[in-house]
Amino acid sequence: MFFCFLRPLFKNFYFAFIQFQKLEHAQKALKELRFPVIKGQVCRTLPYNLHSSFVGTVPQAPGKKDAPASIDTKRQIFVNKCPKDWTHLSLNEHFEHCGEIISAKISITANFESRGYGFIEFKTIEGA
């Protein structure tokens, strides 16, 4: 099942959710298909984590507390002046020696060209 949101430049942004019956199948898919190439573009597969993906953008229901305390922005870094030919995979490979990476994303234009910066979320503060 695919969903579509409009991006600021009115270009479609596609994503899919896949639910596995067994945890080990999901873990294998995440490991072996981390950066698939779809229609010539390097994509990312990530475990679904509502709070990691949408921190600060999801409205809270009345009476509910903010995001859980386990969300730590100290695990997230901004990387500037990346080579223009870098993909999500390139960014991930360059920083994976620092620690386990949950997400590595190069910011791209509407034409799928790198803007020269990206974002990394590490599993630990020490990695960041």
Secondary structure, DSSP 8 states (H G I E B T S, - for coil): -EEEEE-TTS-EEEEE----SSHHHHHHHHHHTSS-EETTEE-------HHHHHTTTS---TT--SS-TT--GGGEEEEES--TT--HHHHHHHHGGGS-EEEEEEEE-TTS-EEEEEEEEESSTTT-
